[in-house]
Amino acid sequence: MLPVLCGFVLPVLFMFRALLQGDGMLDLPWSRFMQWSINSLSLGGVTALLAVGAALLLAAQARLHPNWLTRQVTGVVSLGYAVPGAVIVVGLLLPVGWVQATWPQSGVGFWLTATVLGLVWAYLVRFVAVALQSVQSGYARVPASLDDSARMLGTSGFSLVRRVHWPLLKKPVATATLLVLVDVMKELPATLVLRPFNTDTLAVMAYQLARDERLGEAALPSLALVLVGLLPVILLSRTLRRH
């Protein structure tokens, strides 16, 4: 219980204490907090859908056509989660800067730094691996004999994935979506560098307010991130108890 007490319970109690101190909760930036939440949920939702879609394509390809190229691509994609967000940002901005300097009229720099496109791209590089791991775990529970039986009955390719695999992968896909959503909402380095103007998220504002020693205001987005982070823990705990 000591790690849980020191690493979770006491910090949450301190944040609640900072939240309730001062002139009360009425002075907190509730309207801005709603905008931060909307930005975080929007970025997380879009990234989660794209990441899970890419993970499903990769996992289905690895299931149906387990060749050397598929294994290499899957392995490279799985490395993304091990790379820090700041390194991904540098790896994204360096070639973009070269392209912008070579073809100034291309507008690549604008689209990747002044819109959410570059931010979502960085998220995908980092978090597709999370979705892929969950989807592959779901595929591992689907017996290969089902594929053989479906092919004998005339079902193959995309129809096999849609009619046989998808009904058995709904729970792993839901878990992958939730995990990517939470990871995106907590991601700080990539968001801090690549976010467009007036696109602050809960993680960015928690960092900036804490840096300015406005602990009462920083506690609000911090506690929201803690609450969101508990969702996959509760979901996975219930799933493990059922099994």
Summary of the structure (lengths in Angstrom):
residues: 243
radius of gyration: 21.2
end to end distance: 24.6
largest distance: 71.1
contacts: 724
relative contact order: 0.14
helix: 84%
strand: 0%
